Amino acid sequence: MFSQEKYLKALNFAAKAHKEQKTPYGLPYLTHLTSVAMEVIHACEESKLEIEKSDLAISVALLHDTIEDTNITYDDLYNEFDAKIAEGVEALTKDFSLSKKDQMADSINRLMSQPYEVQMVKLADRITNLQKPPESWDNLKILNYHKEAKFILSCLKNCNVYLSKRLEDKINNYIVYIN
Ligand SMILES: [Mn+2]
């Protein structure tokens, strides 16, 4: 179970923040956010997570790219939502002052001290991003993305058994895109 009202509040906030932003497939960015939220909702229901935990996971899923990709700040999320949501989204945000190579490990490190509900969003995000790679990606980028997905799974697999299994399947199926 989860709160429909909280879902709508986070969805509308994210829609306003991401404005006209598009996914690498040229679709409205909301398709990415609602896909990640859908994976999280499915896992929450399968795991029969209590309502407060589901609400945290789902809100963070809808808001997970706001600090990284829009002008929304930690303080905005703290004021509009709460500390848990703001901290969760911040942990899912890359630190652009680091080298590209170090950004993922740093974010994973920060996620490890977050509740499982926040870690679930990282798995759902990568599940969603393991669809057919965008046309613009070369083989090396696809290969690295696959490798990075395995690293994410190995670090966060304990947060939810359904999402771990689904990510594992997605990783295995992604091999068809590697030349
Ligand atoms: Mn994302």
Backbone and ligand atoms as CSV (ligand in chain L), in Angstrom:
chain,resi,resn,atom,element,x,y,z
A,1,MET,N,N,0.830,-1.204,0.000
A,1,MET,CA,C,0.000,0.000,0.000
A,1,MET,C,C,0.868,1.257,0.000
A,2,PHE,N,N,0.350,2.306,-0.631
A,2,PHE,CA,C,1.045,3.597,-0.605
A,2,PHE,C,C,-0.004,4.696,-0.726
A,3,SER,N,N,0.422,5.921,-0.456
A,3,SER,CA,C,-0.504,7.052,-0.481
A,3,SER,C,C,-0.570,7.657,-1.886
A,4,GLN,N,N,-1.747,7.611,-2.496
A,4,GLN,CA,C,-1.917,8.207,-3.824
A,4,GLN,C,C,-1.656,9.714,-3.787
A,5,GLU,N,N,-2.032,10.354,-2.669
A,5,GLU,CA,C,-1.851,11.812,-2.560
A,5,GLU,C,C,-0.362,12.182,-2.563
A,6,LYS,N,N,0.439,11.373,-1.855
A,6,LYS,CA,C,1.886,11.646,-1.826
A,6,LYS,C,C,2.505,11.400,-3.203
A,7,TYR,N,N,2.005,10.368,-3.882
A,7,TYR,CA,C,2.484,10.094,-5.248
A,7,TYR,C,C,2.221,11.314,-6.132
A,8,LEU,N,N,0.984,11.833,-6.078
A,8,LEU,CA,C,0.616,12.968,-6.930
A,8,LEU,C,C,1.428,14.213,-6.601
A,9,LYS,N,N,1.678,14.426,-5.309
A,9,LYS,CA,C,2.447,15.606,-4.904
A,9,LYS,C,C,3.865,15.544,-5.490
A,10,ALA,N,N,4.511,14.373,-5.369
A,10,ALA,CA,C,5.874,14.217,-5.899
A,10,ALA,C,C,5.881,14.269,-7.425
A,11,LEU,N,N,4.892,13.643,-8.053
A,11,LEU,CA,C,4.820,13.636,-9.520
A,11,LEU,C,C,4.675,15.060,-10.063
A,12,ASN,N,N,3.752,15.829,-9.486
A,12,ASN,CA,C,3.529,17.190,-9.967
A,12,ASN,C,C,4.741,18.080,-9.725
A,13,PHE,N,N,5.396,17.890,-8.584
A,13,PHE,CA,C,6.608,18.663,-8.280
A,13,PHE,C,C,7.706,18.347,-9.296
A,14,ALA,N,N,7.891,17.050,-9.580
A,14,ALA,CA,C,8.930,16.626,-10.534
A,14,ALA,C,C,8.611,17.128,-11.944
A,15,ALA,N,N,7.343,17.064,-12.331
A,15,ALA,CA,C,6.948,17.508,-13.673
A,15,ALA,C,C,7.266,18.986,-13.855
A,16,LYS,N,N,6.982,19.775,-12.832
A,16,LYS,CA,C,7.241,21.210,-12.885
A,16,LYS,C,C,8.748,21.477,-12.924
A,17,ALA,N,N,9.514,20.698,-12.172
A,17,ALA,CA,C,10.972,20.912,-12.098
A,17,ALA,C,C,11.664,20.540,-13.412
A,18,HIS,N,N,11.288,19.416,-13.997
A,18,HIS,CA,C,11.988,18.930,-15.203
A,18,HIS,C,C,11.516,19.619,-16.482
A,19,LYS,N,N,10.414,20.375,-16.388
A,19,LYS,CA,C,9.904,21.170,-17.508
A,19,LYS,C,C,9.922,20.399,-18.832
A,20,GLU,N,N,10.630,20.960,-19.846
A,20,GLU,CA,C,10.606,20.369,-21.196
A,20,GLU,C,C,11.705,19.323,-21.398
A,21,GLN,N,N,12.422,18.981,-20.347
A,21,GLN,CA,C,13.540,18.029,-20.471
A,21,GLN,C,C,13.082,16.717,-21.109
A,22,LYS,N,N,13.976,16.156,-21.947
A,22,LYS,CA,C,13.655,14.910,-22.649
A,22,LYS,C,C,14.607,13.790,-22.226
A,23,THR,N,N,14.188,12.549,-22.428
A,23,THR,CA,C,15.067,11.395,-22.201
A,23,THR,C,C,15.983,11.254,-23.424
A,24,PRO,N,N,17.030,10.401,-23.345
A,24,PRO,CA,C,17.881,10.181,-24.531
A,24,PRO,C,C,17.109,9.599,-25.715
A,25,TYR,N,N,15.887,9.152,-25.480
A,25,TYR,CA,C,15.043,8.627,-26.566
A,25,TYR,C,C,14.121,9.703,-27.130
A,26,GLY,N,N,14.257,10.943,-26.626
A,26,GLY,CA,C,13.432,12.036,-27.112
A,26,GLY,C,C,12.025,12.089,-26.528
A,27,LEU,N,N,11.784,11.306,-25.493
A,27,LEU,CA,C,10.462,11.298,-24.841
A,27,LEU,C,C,10.448,12.286,-23.678
A,28,PRO,N,N,9.258,12.748,-23.270
A,28,PRO,CA,C,9.204,13.619,-22.086
A,28,PRO,C,C,9.889,12.938,-20.892
A,29,TYR,N,N,10.627,13.710,-20.093
A,29,TYR,CA,C,11.412,13.122,-18.998
A,29,TYR,C,C,10.548,12.364,-17.995
A,30,LEU,N,N,9.280,12.760,-17.903
A,30,LEU,CA,C,8.374,12.074,-16.978
A,30,LEU,C,C,8.249,10.583,-17.270
A,31,THR,N,N,8.479,10.167,-18.518
A,31,THR,CA,C,8.408,8.725,-18.806
A,31,THR,C,C,9.513,7.984,-18.037
A,32,HIS,N,N,10.681,8.627,-17.906
A,32,HIS,CA,C,11.752,7.999,-17.112
A,32,HIS,C,C,11.338,7.919,-15.644
A,33,LEU,N,N,10.852,9.038,-15.104
A,33,LEU,CA,C,10.524,9.090,-13.671
A,33,LEU,C,C,9.390,8.145,-13.302
A,34,THR,N,N,8.356,8.083,-14.157
A,34,THR,CA,C,7.225,7.202,-13.842
A,34,THR,C,C,7.599,5.736,-14.071
A,35,SER,N,N,8.563,5.466,-14.956
A,35,SER,CA,C,9.037,4.085,-15.133
A,35,SER,C,C,9.796,3.619,-13.890
A,36,VAL,N,N,10.652,4.501,-13.361
A,36,VAL,CA,C,11.395,4.165,-12.144
A,36,VAL,C,C,10.413,3.966,-10.985
A,37,ALA,N,N,9.439,4.863,-10.865
A,37,ALA,CA,C,8.433,4.749,-9.802
A,37,ALA,C,C,7.623,3.458,-9.961
A,38,MET,N,N,7.308,3.086,-11.203
A,38,MET,CA,C,6.550,1.862,-11.464
A,38,MET,C,C,7.307,0.630,-10.963
A,39,GLU,N,N,8.618,0.586,-11.237
A,39,GLU,CA,C,9.434,-0.550,-10.774
A,39,GLU,C,C,9.440,-0.601,-9.243
A,40,VAL,N,N,9.543,0.575,-8.624
A,40,VAL,CA,C,9.572,0.654,-7.161
A,40,VAL,C,C,8.229,0.222,-6.566
A,41,ILE,N,N,7.140,0.682,-7.165
A,41,ILE,CA,C,5.805,0.316,-6.664
A,41,ILE,C,C,5.605,-1.198,-6.748
A,42,HIS,N,N,6.001,-1.762,-7.880
A,42,HIS,CA,C,5.866,-3.214,-8.051
A,42,HIS,C,C,6.613,-3.950,-6.936
A,43,ALA,N,N,7.837,-3.517,-6.663
A,43,ALA,CA,C,8.654,-4.170,-5.625
A,43,ALA,C,C,8.051,-3.956,-4.235
A,44,CYS,N,N,7.558,-2.754,-3.964
A,44,CYS,CA,C,6.927,-2.469,-2.661
A,44,CYS,C,C,5.732,-3.390,-2.428
A,45,GLU,N,N,4.932,-3.566,-3.472
A,45,GLU,CA,C,3.742,-4.417,-3.352
A,45,GLU,C,C,4.147,-5.875,-3.160
A,46,GLU,N,N,5.104,-6.339,-3.972
A,46,GLU,CA,C,5.564,-7.731,-3.861
A,46,GLU,C,C,6.126,-8.013,-2.467
A,47,SER,N,N,6.861,-7.033,-1.934
A,47,SER,CA,C,7.513,-7.211,-0.634
A,47,SER,C,C,6.584,-6.872,0.526
A,48,LYS,N,N,5.374,-6.433,0.202
A,48,LYS,CA,C,4.406,-6.013,1.223
A,48,LYS,C,C,5.041,-5.033,2.213
A,49,LEU,N,N,5.744,-4.071,1.662
A,49,LEU,CA,C,6.398,-3.042,2.477
A,49,LEU,C,C,5.342,-2.186,3.170
A,50,GLU,N,N,5.634,-1.763,4.391
A,50,GLU,CA,C,4.669,-0.917,5.090
A,50,GLU,C,C,4.539,0.440,4.385
A,51,ILE,N,N,3.414,1.109,4.640
A,51,ILE,CA,C,3.040,2.286,3.850
A,51,ILE,C,C,4.087,3.407,3.934
A,52,GLU,N,N,4.646,3.653,5.115
A,52,GLU,CA,C,5.624,4.744,5.253
A,52,GLU,C,C,6.868,4.471,4.402
A,53,LYS,N,N,7.295,3.223,4.399
A,53,LYS,CA,C,8.483,2.862,3.618
A,53,LYS,C,C,8.189,2.948,2.122
A,54,SER,N,N,7.015,2.487,1.728
A,54,SER,CA,C,6.624,2.576,0.319
A,54,SER,C,C,6.554,4.035,-0.119
A,55,ASP,N,N,5.953,4.869,0.703
A,55,ASP,CA,C,5.834,6.292,0.347
A,55,ASP,C,C,7.201,6.947,0.180
A,56,LEU,N,N,8.148,6.594,1.049
A,56,LEU,CA,C,9.499,7.153,0.921
A,56,LEU,C,C,10.135,6.689,-0.394
A,57,ALA,N,N,10.072,5.390,-0.660
A,57,ALA,CA,C,10.690,4.846,-1.881
A,57,ALA,C,C,10.064,5.466,-3.134
A,58,ILE,N,N,8.746,5.599,-3.143
A,58,ILE,CA,C,8.042,6.089,-4.338
A,58,ILE,C,C,8.296,7.594,-4.532
A,59,SER,N,N,8.251,8.358,-3.458
A,59,SER,CA,C,8.513,9.801,-3.581
A,59,SER,C,C,9.938,10.041,-4.070
A,60,VAL,N,N,10.900,9.320,-3.496
A,60,VAL,CA,C,12.298,9.488,-3.914
A,60,VAL,C,C,12.456,9.058,-5.375
A,61,ALA,N,N,11.730,8.022,-5.782
A,61,ALA,CA,C,11.798,7.584,-7.190
A,61,ALA,C,C,11.359,8.719,-8.127
A,62,LEU,N,N,10.253,9.362,-7.811
A,62,LEU,CA,C,9.736,10.423,-8.686
A,62,LEU,C,C,10.629,11.665,-8.665
A,63,LEU,N,N,11.318,11.875,-7.549
A,63,LEU,CA,C,12.123,13.092,-7.387
A,63,LEU,C,C,13.612,12.856,-7.612
A,64,HIS,N,N,14.024,11.618,-7.954
A,64,HIS,CA,C,15.437,11.236,-7.827
A,64,HIS,C,C,16.400,12.030,-8.705
A,65,ASP,N,N,15.911,12.609,-9.806
A,65,ASP,CA,C,16.819,13.369,-10.678
A,65,ASP,C,C,16.655,14.881,-10.538
A,66,THR,N,N,15.887,15.344,-9.558
A,66,THR,CA,C,15.631,16.793,-9.471
A,66,THR,C,C,16.883,17.585,-9.107
A,67,ILE,N,N,17.634,17.135,-8.097
A,67,ILE,CA,C,18.824,17.920,-7.705
A,67,ILE,C,C,19.873,17.856,-8.810
A,68,GLU,N,N,20.033,16.671,-9.423
A,68,GLU,CA,C,21.069,16.494,-10.449
A,68,GLU,C,C,20.759,17.250,-11.743
A,69,ASP,N,N,19.500,17.267,-12.151
A,69,ASP,CA,C,19.169,17.734,-13.503
A,69,ASP,C,C,18.332,19.010,-13.575
A,70,THR,N,N,17.932,19.565,-12.444
A,70,THR,CA,C,17.111,20.788,-12.486
A,70,THR,C,C,17.680,21.784,-11.470
A,71,ASN,N,N,17.039,22.932,-11.321
A,71,ASN,CA,C,17.574,23.896,-10.347
A,71,ASN,C,C,17.026,23.690,-8.932
A,72,ILE,N,N,16.349,22.560,-8.710
A,72,ILE,CA,C,15.853,22.219,-7.369
A,72,ILE,C,C,17.037,21.866,-6.457
A,73,THR,N,N,16.974,22.345,-5.211
A,73,THR,CA,C,18.064,22.083,-4.251
A,73,THR,C,C,17.591,21.164,-3.131
A,74,TYR,N,N,18.567,20.707,-2.359
A,74,TYR,CA,C,18.274,19.924,-1.144
A,74,TYR,C,C,17.278,20.681,-0.264
A,75,ASP,N,N,17.513,21.980,-0.077
A,75,ASP,CA,C,16.642,22.779,0.794
A,75,ASP,C,C,15.209,22.838,0.265
A,76,ASP,N,N,15.071,22.941,-1.064
A,76,ASP,CA,C,13.720,22.955,-1.649
A,76,ASP,C,C,12.975,21.666,-1.276
A,77,LEU,N,N,13.674,20.533,-1.414
A,77,LEU,CA,C,13.037,19.236,-1.111
A,77,LEU,C,C,12.750,19.121,0.380
A,78,TYR,N,N,13.684,19.597,1.183
A,78,TYR,CA,C,13.509,19.553,2.648
A,78,TYR,C,C,12.270,20.357,3.050
A,79,ASN,N,N,12.118,21.527,2.447
A,79,ASN,CA,C,10.990,22.396,2.800
A,79,ASN,C,C,9.667,21.873,2.262
A,80,GLU,N,N,9.669,21.364,1.041
A,80,GLU,CA,C,8.428,20.912,0.399
A,80,GLU,C,C,8.033,19.513,0.885
A,81,PHE,N,N,9.031,18.658,1.137
A,81,PHE,CA,C,8.764,17.282,1.566
A,81,PHE,C,C,9.334,17.093,2.979
A,82,ASP,N,N,10.378,16.286,3.141
A,82,ASP,CA,C,10.958,16.123,4.482
A,82,ASP,C,C,12.440,15.759,4.370
A,83,ALA,N,N,13.099,15.604,5.513
A,83,ALA,CA,C,14.548,15.357,5.537
A,83,ALA,C,C,14.910,14.026,4.879
A,84,LYS,N,N,14.102,12.997,5.127
A,84,LYS,CA,C,14.411,11.672,4.562
A,84,LYS,C,C,14.400,11.707,3.046
A,85,ILE,N,N,13.392,12.375,2.489
A,85,ILE,CA,C,13.287,12.473,1.029
A,85,ILE,C,C,14.438,13.308,0.476
A,86,ALA,N,N,14.720,14.448,1.115
A,86,ALA,CA,C,15.804,15.318,0.639
A,86,ALA,C,C,17.147,14.591,0.706
A,87,GLU,N,N,17.393,13.875,1.789
A,87,GLU,CA,C,18.661,13.148,1.934
A,87,GLU,C,C,18.763,12.001,0.934
A,88,GLY,N,N,17.636,11.340,0.697
A,88,GLY,CA,C,17.612,10.244,-0.272
A,88,GLY,C,C,17.944,10.731,-1.669
A,89,VAL,N,N,17.303,11.809,-2.087
A,89,VAL,CA,C,17.558,12.345,-3.434
A,89,VAL,C,C,19.003,12.840,-3.528
A,90,GLU,N,N,19.492,13.454,-2.461
A,90,GLU,CA,C,20.876,13.934,-2.490
A,90,GLU,C,C,21.870,12.770,-2.653
A,91,ALA,N,N,21.599,11.668,-1.979
A,91,ALA,CA,C,22.487,10.495,-2.085
A,91,ALA,C,C,22.469,9.921,-3.505
A,92,LEU,N,N,21.374,10.141,-4.222
A,92,LEU,CA,C,21.246,9.639,-5.598
A,92,LEU,C,C,21.799,10.633,-6.624
A,93,THR,N,N,22.336,11.746,-6.127
A,93,THR,CA,C,22.851,12.797,-7.004
A,93,THR,C,C,24.358,12.680,-7.153
A,94,LYS,N,N,24.846,12.691,-8.395
A,94,LYS,CA,C,26.289,12.620,-8.636
A,94,LYS,C,C,26.960,13.904,-8.162
A,95,ASP,N,N,28.190,13.749,-7.650
A,95,ASP,CA,C,28.998,14.896,-7.270
A,95,ASP,C,C,29.871,15.268,-8.469
A,96,PHE,N,N,29.469,16.338,-9.169
A,96,PHE,CA,C,30.142,16.695,-10.423
A,96,PHE,C,C,31.521,17.315,-10.202
A,97,SER,N,N,31.898,17.546,-8.928
A,97,SER,CA,C,33.249,18.052,-8.667
A,97,SER,C,C,34.265,16.906,-8.755
A,98,LEU,N,N,33.778,15.658,-8.757
A,98,LEU,CA,C,34.666,14.494,-8.881
A,98,LEU,C,C,34.845,14.133,-10.346
A,99,SER,N,N,35.883,13.329,-10.630
A,99,SER,CA,C,36.076,12.851,-12.000
A,99,SER,C,C,34.922,11.906,-12.338
A,100,LYS,N,N,34.610,11.806,-13.630
A,100,LYS,CA,C,33.506,10.968,-14.078
A,100,LYS,C,C,33.660,9.533,-13.556
A,101,LYS,N,N,34.907,9.101,-13.521
A,101,LYS,CA,C,35.239,7.747,-13.084
A,101,LYS,C,C,34.861,7.519,-11.614
A,102,ASP,N,N,35.007,8.547,-10.782
A,102,ASP,CA,C,34.772,8.404,-9.342
A,102,ASP,C,C,33.335,8.686,-8.918
A,103,GLN,N,N,32.547,9.277,-9.827
A,103,GLN,CA,C,31.201,9.722,-9.445
A,103,GLN,C,C,30.298,8.576,-8.982
A,104,MET,N,N,30.327,7.447,-9.697
A,104,MET,CA,C,29.432,6.345,-9.348
A,104,MET,C,C,29.797,5.733,-8.000
A,105,ALA,N,N,31.096,5.441,-7.804
A,105,ALA,CA,C,31.532,4.837,-6.544
A,105,ALA,C,C,31.188,5.745,-5.363
A,106,ASP,N,N,31.349,7.039,-5.559
A,106,ASP,CA,C,31.033,8.002,-4.502
A,106,ASP,C,C,29.544,7.979,-4.164
A,107,SER,N,N,28.693,7.971,-5.206
A,107,SER,CA,C,27.250,7.956,-4.978
A,107,SER,C,C,26.825,6.651,-4.296
A,108,ILE,N,N,27.412,5.534,-4.741
A,108,ILE,CA,C,27.090,4.232,-4.124
A,108,ILE,C,C,27.495,4.238,-2.646
A,109,ASN,N,N,28.667,4.795,-2.370
A,109,ASN,CA,C,29.131,4.895,-0.979
A,109,ASN,C,C,28.133,5.638,-0.114
A,110,ARG,N,N,27.642,6.761,-0.634
A,110,ARG,CA,C,26.672,7.557,0.142
A,110,ARG,C,C,25.347,6.818,0.260
A,111,LEU,N,N,24.979,6.053,-0.785
A,111,LEU,CA,C,23.724,5.292,-0.742
A,111,LEU,C,C,23.757,4.168,0.281
A,112,MET,N,N,24.959,3.619,0.514
A,112,MET,CA,C,25.079,2.496,1.449
A,112,MET,C,C,24.644,2.886,2.863
A,113,SER,N,N,24.719,4.176,3.209
A,113,SER,CA,C,24.290,4.585,4.551
A,113,SER,C,C,22.853,5.119,4.546
A,114,GLN,N,N,22.172,4.952,3.399
A,114,GLN,CA,C,20.756,5.357,3.310
A,114,GLN,C,C,19.864,4.139,3.582
A,115,PRO,N,N,18.587,4.382,3.938
A,115,PRO,CA,C,17.675,3.243,4.140
A,115,PRO,C,C,17.485,2.433,2.842
A,116,TYR,N,N,17.100,1.174,2.993
A,116,TYR,CA,C,16.853,0.305,1.838
A,116,TYR,C,C,15.887,0.941,0.828
A,117,GLU,N,N,14.904,1.689,1.327
A,117,GLU,CA,C,13.897,2.287,0.439
A,117,GLU,C,C,14.541,3.259,-0.562
A,118,VAL,N,N,15.611,3.907,-0.133
A,118,VAL,CA,C,16.318,4.827,-1.034
A,118,VAL,C,C,17.212,4.034,-1.991
A,119,GLN,N,N,17.867,3.023,-1.473
A,119,GLN,CA,C,18.720,2.173,-2.323
A,119,GLN,C,C,17.897,1.514,-3.430
A,120,MET,N,N,16.659,1.177,-3.127
A,120,MET,CA,C,15.769,0.552,-4.123
A,120,MET,C,C,15.648,1.412,-5.381
A,121,VAL,N,N,15.661,2.732,-5.185
A,121,VAL,CA,C,15.495,3.646,-6.323
A,121,VAL,C,C,16.683,3.535,-7.277
A,122,LYS,N,N,17.880,3.306,-6.733
A,122,LYS,CA,C,19.063,3.162,-7.601
A,122,LYS,C,C,18.924,1.913,-8.481
A,123,LEU,N,N,18.436,0.823,-7.904
A,123,LEU,CA,C,18.224,-0.395,-8.694
A,123,LEU,C,C,17.144,-0.159,-9.753
A,124,ALA,N,N,16.047,0.497,-9.346
A,124,ALA,CA,C,14.944,0.758,-10.290
A,124,ALA,C,C,15.392,1.699,-11.410
A,125,ASP,N,N,16.249,2.652,-11.078
A,125,ASP,CA,C,16.774,3.595,-12.077
A,125,ASP,C,C,17.597,2.832,-13.122
A,126,ARG,N,N,18.472,1.929,-12.657
A,126,ARG,CA,C,19.318,1.195,-13.601
A,126,ARG,C,C,18.494,0.162,-14.389
A,127,ILE,N,N,17.502,-0.438,-13.746
A,127,ILE,CA,C,16.596,-1.349,-14.475
A,127,ILE,C,C,15.977,-0.588,-15.657
A,128,THR,N,N,15.468,0.610,-15.360
A,128,THR,CA,C,14.817,1.434,-16.386
A,128,THR,C,C,15.799,1.839,-17.478
A,129,ASN,N,N,17.049,2.084,-17.098
A,129,ASN,CA,C,18.048,2.550,-18.068
A,129,ASN,C,C,18.705,1.413,-18.849
A,130,LEU,N,N,18.348,0.172,-18.543
A,130,LEU,CA,C,18.901,-0.954,-19.307
A,130,LEU,C,C,17.952,-1.393,-20.427
A,131,GLN,N,N,17.187,-0.440,-20.945
A,131,GLN,CA,C,16.437,-0.700,-22.172
A,131,GLN,C,C,17.443,-0.634,-23.327
A,132,LYS,N,N,16.958,-0.802,-24.541
A,132,LYS,CA,C,17.840,-0.710,-25.715
A,132,LYS,C,C,18.634,0.605,-25.653
A,133,PRO,N,N,19.979,0.560,-25.773
A,133,PRO,CA,C,20.763,1.795,-25.650
A,133,PRO,C,C,20.394,2.818,-26.733
A,134,PRO,N,N,20.483,4.122,-26.406
A,134,PRO,CA,C,20.202,5.149,-27.419
A,134,PRO,C,C,21.149,4.994,-28.612
A,135,GLU,N,N,20.693,5.406,-29.792
A,135,GLU,CA,C,21.469,5.293,-31.047
A,135,GLU,C,C,22.853,5.933,-30.926
A,136,SER,N,N,22.946,7.004,-30.130
A,136,SER,CA,C,24.184,7.781,-30.058
A,136,SER,C,C,25.296,7.071,-29.274
A,137,TRP,N,N,24.988,5.977,-28.576
A,137,TRP,CA,C,25.996,5.320,-27.740
A,137,TRP,C,C,26.888,4.404,-28.562
A,138,ASP,N,N,28.220,4.505,-28.325
A,138,ASP,CA,C,29.122,3.558,-28.996
A,138,ASP,C,C,29.297,2.315,-28.114
A,139,ASN,N,N,29.998,1.323,-28.671
A,139,ASN,CA,C,30.108,0.033,-27.989
A,139,ASN,C,C,30.810,0.131,-26.636
A,140,LEU,N,N,31.819,0.999,-26.550
A,140,LEU,CA,C,32.551,1.153,-25.290
A,140,LEU,C,C,31.633,1.697,-24.197
A,141,LYS,N,N,30.793,2.648,-24.573
A,141,LYS,CA,C,29.868,3.231,-23.598
A,141,LYS,C,C,28.862,2.170,-23.121
A,142,ILE,N,N,28.376,1.371,-24.052
A,142,ILE,CA,C,27.433,0.301,-23.713
A,142,ILE,C,C,28.097,-0.722,-22.775
A,143,LEU,N,N,29.330,-1.067,-23.103
A,143,LEU,CA,C,30.101,-2.018,-22.303
A,143,LEU,C,C,30.307,-1.494,-20.876
A,144,ASN,N,N,30.690,-0.229,-20.772
A,144,ASN,CA,C,30.907,0.372,-19.453
A,144,ASN,C,C,29.609,0.459,-18.652
A,145,TYR,N,N,28.515,0.723,-19.347
A,145,TYR,CA,C,27.216,0.843,-18.677
A,145,TYR,C,C,26.812,-0.511,-18.093
A,146,HIS,N,N,27.107,-1.557,-18.839
A,146,HIS,CA,C,26.837,-2.926,-18.404
A,146,HIS,C,C,27.675,-3.272,-17.169
A,147,LYS,N,N,28.947,-2.914,-17.227
A,147,LYS,CA,C,29.871,-3.178,-16.126
A,147,LYS,C,C,29.440,-2.418,-14.866
A,148,GLU,N,N,29.050,-1.163,-15.080
A,148,GLU,CA,C,28.622,-0.313,-13.976
A,148,GLU,C,C,27.351,-0.885,-13.322
A,149,ALA,N,N,26.451,-1.419,-14.137
A,149,ALA,CA,C,25.210,-2.011,-13.620
A,149,ALA,C,C,25.523,-3.196,-12.703
A,150,LYS,N,N,26.522,-3.991,-13.093
A,150,LYS,CA,C,26.913,-5.138,-12.256
A,150,LYS,C,C,27.479,-4.662,-10.923
A,151,PHE,N,N,28.226,-3.557,-10.974
A,151,PHE,CA,C,28.786,-2.971,-9.747
A,151,PHE,C,C,27.658,-2.473,-8.824
A,152,ILE,N,N,26.684,-1.781,-9.395
A,152,ILE,CA,C,25.540,-1.280,-8.619
A,152,ILE,C,C,24.820,-2.442,-7.942
A,153,LEU,N,N,24.562,-3.494,-8.714
A,153,LEU,CA,C,23.850,-4.657,-8.164
A,153,LEU,C,C,24.650,-5.297,-7.033
A,154,SER,N,N,25.954,-5.446,-7.238
A,154,SER,CA,C,26.772,-6.111,-6.214
A,154,SER,C,C,26.779,-5.317,-4.909
A,155,CYS,N,N,26.710,-4.005,-4.988
A,155,CYS,CA,C,26.747,-3.173,-3.775
A,155,CYS,C,C,25.393,-3.072,-3.073
A,156,LEU,N,N,24.318,-3.051,-3.863
A,156,LEU,CA,C,22.996,-2.725,-3.279
A,156,LEU,C,C,21.996,-3.877,-3.315
A,157,LYS,N,N,22.462,-5.074,-3.614
A,157,LYS,CA,C,21.512,-6.174,-3.860
A,157,LYS,C,C,20.656,-6.555,-2.652
A,158,ASN,N,N,21.100,-6.204,-1.448
A,158,ASN,CA,C,20.343,-6.603,-0.255
A,158,ASN,C,C,19.101,-5.756,0.012
A,159,CYS,N,N,18.952,-4.640,-0.714
A,159,CYS,CA,C,17.851,-3.726,-0.369
A,159,CYS,C,C,16.476,-4.284,-0.712
A,160,ASN,N,N,16.393,-5.071,-1.792
A,160,ASN,CA,C,15.082,-5.650,-2.158
A,160,ASN,C,C,15.277,-6.824,-3.114
A,161,VAL,N,N,14.747,-7.962,-2.747
A,161,VAL,CA,C,14.984,-9.189,-3.503
A,161,VAL,C,C,14.352,-9.134,-4.906
A,162,TYR,N,N,13.200,-8.494,-5.039
A,162,TYR,CA,C,12.524,-8.443,-6.348
A,162,TYR,C,C,13.274,-7.536,-7.330
A,163,LEU,N,N,13.712,-6.372,-6.826
A,163,LEU,CA,C,14.457,-5.464,-7.698
A,163,LEU,C,C,15.826,-6.040,-8.058
A,164,SER,N,N,16.453,-6.746,-7.116
A,164,SER,CA,C,17.751,-7.363,-7.400
A,164,SER,C,C,17.625,-8.399,-8.503
A,165,LYS,N,N,16.583,-9.207,-8.393
A,165,LYS,CA,C,16.365,-10.245,-9.400
A,165,LYS,C,C,16.073,-9.611,-10.765
A,166,ARG,N,N,15.253,-8.589,-10.756
A,166,ARG,CA,C,14.895,-7.936,-12.019
A,166,ARG,C,C,16.119,-7.260,-12.648
A,167,LEU,N,N,16.938,-6.630,-11.820
A,167,LEU,CA,C,18.144,-5.997,-12.368
A,167,LEU,C,C,19.105,-7.062,-12.905
A,168,GLU,N,N,19.217,-8.162,-12.189
A,168,GLU,CA,C,20.083,-9.246,-12.652
A,168,GLU,C,C,19.629,-9.735,-14.040
A,169,ASP,N,N,18.326,-9.914,-14.201
A,169,ASP,CA,C,17.786,-10.347,-15.504
A,169,ASP,C,C,18.086,-9.308,-16.589
A,170,LYS,N,N,17.881,-8.034,-16.242
A,170,LYS,CA,C,18.130,-6.951,-17.201
A,170,LYS,C,C,19.604,-6.913,-17.624
A,171,ILE,N,N,20.497,-7.115,-16.651
A,171,ILE,CA,C,21.939,-7.127,-16.930
A,171,ILE,C,C,22.265,-8.274,-17.893
A,172,ASN,N,N,21.701,-9.431,-17.620
A,172,ASN,CA,C,21.960,-10.595,-18.492
A,172,ASN,C,C,21.423,-10.360,-19.904
A,173,ASN,N,N,20.245,-9.763,-19.999
A,173,ASN,CA,C,19.644,-9.520,-21.317
A,173,ASN,C,C,20.360,-8.415,-22.097
A,174,TYR,N,N,21.048,-7.523,-21.373
A,174,TYR,CA,C,21.716,-6.370,-22.006
A,174,TYR,C,C,22.866,-6.803,-22.898
A,175,ILE,N,N,23.355,-8.002,-22.660
A,175,ILE,CA,C,24.486,-8.532,-23.434
A,175,ILE,C,C,24.207,-8.502,-24.939
A,176,VAL,N,N,22.948,-8.623,-25.335
A,176,VAL,CA,C,22.623,-8.627,-26.783
A,176,VAL,C,C,22.990,-7.296,-27.457
A,177,TYR,N,N,23.163,-6.231,-26.666
A,177,TYR,CA,C,23.482,-4.910,-27.257
A,177,TYR,C,C,24.990,-4.674,-27.350
A,178,ILE,N,N,25.775,-5.619,-26.803
A,178,ILE,CA,C,27.233,-5.471,-26.824
A,178,ILE,C,C,27.802,-6.226,-28.025
A,179,ASN,N,N,28.617,-5.523,-28.801
A,179,ASN,CA,C,29.212,-6.176,-29.986
A,179,ASN,C,C,30.551,-6.841,-29.661
L,1,MN,MN,MN,17.341,8.542,-13.349
